[in-house]
Amino acid sequence: MLSISLAILGMCSTADVPVLADWSLPVDSVERTALVAKPTKASQAAPLVFAFHGHGGSAKQAAKSMPIHKHWPEALVIYPQGLPTAGKLTDPEGKRAGWQMAEGTQGDRDLKFFDAMLKAASTQAEYDTNRVYVTGHSNGGAFTYLLWEKRPDLFAAVAPSAAVLVGMKAAKPLPCLHIGGEADALVKFRWQEAMIASVKKRNGCEEKGTEWTKCDRFVATKFTSTRGDTPLVTLIGPGGHEYPKGAPELIVKFFQEHCKSKK
């Protein structure tokens, strides 16, 4: 069992914490925006992390609740801002911000936005193409799964939270950390269990896992891949449709363990 001290893992001085800056990019004549945290401790090409907010959220809220940049000051972290999107489970009128849930919907506006951000990311900081990662919560987690399906060769690892992608097609195996609450009343946990089973099969994981660490009320279990390079870690607890407080530290730890060049 791997034991992790979250206090030590998340420790960095105030001077090391990256400052968030506004970023805008035109995509199909629409001005898309994001918050960017440039690395403050980089001595080489930086890891690049995209963190997507949930439906009804915002880039600012994501940077506060999923503060990857505070726990990985060496990384270039981008918090994109969604556009008004009709939700499948809430907000059918599409008044709140979110992300496309399938290829071809809404003119692929969000896949195009991601592609534009990735292409322009080097204008923010030099980054390592072997260490590109994506995470997101709820609708942002579903978009994380969609990016895995549609852009698998780009990523070293992914970390969706409280999310499923209905009808996800076979994609290249990738290291994955899935976060889920057993009492989730929005994205039902039985749906997430089916998603986890699908990831296990895709990644060639053993059926039985071992405890990786604990986080608040959640327990992280690691399912080793028979290939040896595409494990699944599940962070599961009794919570609802929530993002565990200690999740960012564990996501950083998981991402740091995976690099495309080492496969």
N, C-alpha and C positions, 0 to 999 in steps of 0.2 A: 504493500500500500504506500502510495506517495502522500506524504504529509506536507501541507503547505501552510506557512504562516502568512495570512492575508495582510497583516499589519506590515510585515517586512516587504512582502511582494509589492504592495501598493505604495511604499514609502518613496517620496521624493520631496525635495525642498521646494519652497514656494518659488524660488528663482528658477527652478527647473521646469515648472508647469508651463506648457505652451500657451500662448495667448491665441484666442479665437479671432479669426478675421473673416469678414464677408468676402464671398467669391461669387461672381456671376458669369454665366456662359450663355450665348444665344444658341438655341436648339430649335430648328424649324421655325425660325422667326419668333420664338418665345424666349424671354429672358428667364433662364433657370438659375437658381441660387443655391448656395451651400455655405456652411461655416467650415473653415479650415484651421487646423492646428498644425503649424509647422514644427518640425523637430527642433528641440533645444539642446540635445545632447548627441546629435549625430556626428560620428567620426568617419562614416562611410555612407554609401547609398542607403537611404532609410527604408524600413518596412512601410507599406502603404495599406491603410485600413479604411474601408468604407463602412459607416454605421447608419442604418436606415431606421427612422422613427416609425411608430405604428400609425394606424389610421386615426386621424384627428390630432396627431401630434405635430411636432415641428422640429426643425434642425436644432433650434435653441434648447428645446426640451430634451432632445436626444443627447445633446452634449452634456446636459445636467444629469440625466438619469443613467446614461451609458458613457461615462467619462473615460473612454479608452485613452484619451490623450494624457490624462492625469497619471495613469499607471504605466504608460509607455512613452516617455518623453523623447525617446529616440525615433519614434514613428511619425510619419506624415498621416494625419487622421482627417478624414473628410466626412462631415455630417450633411448629407444632401437634404434639400427641402422639397417635399412633394407638392403636387397640385390637387385642386378639388377632384375627388374621385368617389364614385358611387361604391359603397361597400356591399359585400354579399351578406354580411351579418348585421351591419348597422349602417345608418346614413344612406338609405337608398336613393335619396335625391342628390347625393354627391356634393354636399356643401362643405365638407371637411377634406383636409389634405390627406393624400395617400398615394399608393403605387399600383401599377397595373398587375393583374393577377395571372395573365396568360399572354403568350406571344400573339401578336397581331391585334390586341385590343388597344383602343385609344391611339391608334397609329404608331404603336410601339414607342410612345413618347419617352417612357422612363428607361427603356433599354438604350434608346438613342442618347438620353441624358447621361447614363452611365458611361457609354462609349466616349462621349465628348469629355467627360471628367477624366477618364483614364488617359485619353490622348493628351490632355492639357495639364495633367498632374505634375509633369516635370517642370512646368513654369512656377510651381509653388516650392518644390524642393526636389533634388535628385532622389529617385527611389529605385529600389531593387526589384526588378521584374520577377524574380524568383520568390519574392516575399510580398505578395499581394493577397489581401484577406477581405472578407465581407461578413458583416453581422447585421442583425436587425431584429426588432421585436414585433410580434403580431403580424400585421400587414407588411411591415418591413422585413419580418422573418420569412414570410411567404415570398417576398421579392428576392430575398437572399437565396431561397431554394430555386426560384426562377433563373437567377443569374448562374447558379450552379448548373442548371439544365442547359442553358443557352450559351454560357461563356466558360465552360469547365476548364479549358486550357490556361486560363488566366490566373487561377487561384492556387495558393498553397494550402488553404484550409478555409472552412466556413463555420459560422456559429449562429444558426437561427434560434429564436426564442418564441415560445407560445405560438407555433405556426405549423401549417401544413400547406402543401401545394397539391391540390386535387389533380389527379391525372398526370403527375410528373413522369415524364418519359425517361427511359434509361439514359443515364449520363455517366461520364467518366467518374470512377471512384475518387473521392476526395476525403481527407480527414475532416470529420464533422463533430461539432459539439452542439447537442440539442438541449435546450432548456425548456422544461415543462412543469406546470402545476397540476396536481391530481384533482384539484377542485375547480379547474378552469371551467367557468360557465359559458364562455364565449366560444373559444376554440376548444371543443370538448376533448378531454384527455384521451378518450378512446380513439378519436381521430388522430391525435398525436402518436398514440401507441402504434397505429397502423403505419404512420409515416416513419417512425423509428424502425419498425420491422422492415420496411422497404429500404431504408438506408443500410441496415445490417446486411441485407441480401446484396445490395448494390456494392457495398464495400468489402464483401467477403469476410464478414466478422463472425467470430465464434458466438454461439448462442449464449453462453454463460460469461458474465463479466466479473470484474473485481473492483473493489472500492478504490477510487482514485483519490478522493478527498471529500470533505464536508464543507458546506457553505450555508450558514444560517440554519434553517430547517431543511435544507436541501442536501441530498447526497449525490455525489458525482461517481458514476460507474463507468469503467473503461472496458469496451469490448474490442479485443485485439483482432486485427485483420490477419487472415491466413496469408495475405500477401506481405504483411509486415509493415506496410507504410500508409494504410488508410484506415486507422481506427475510428470508432465511434465512441464519444463520451456523452453520456446522458446526465444532465443535472436535474434531478426530479425531487419534488417535495410536495407537501400538503397545501401549498398555496393555490390561489386562483389565477386569474389572468394578470399576472404580475411579473415584474422583472426583479429577481432577487438582488438585494443590495450588494452582495459580494460577487455578482456575476462578472463585472468588468475585469477584476483581477484574474479570475479563472480563465476568461476568454484570452486575455493577454498571455497568460501562462501557456495555454493550449496553442495559441498561434506561434509563440516563440519556439515551440517544439517542432514546428513543421516548416520546411523550406523546399521548394520544388527541386532545387539543385542537389538536394541530398537524397532524392528518391532514386 
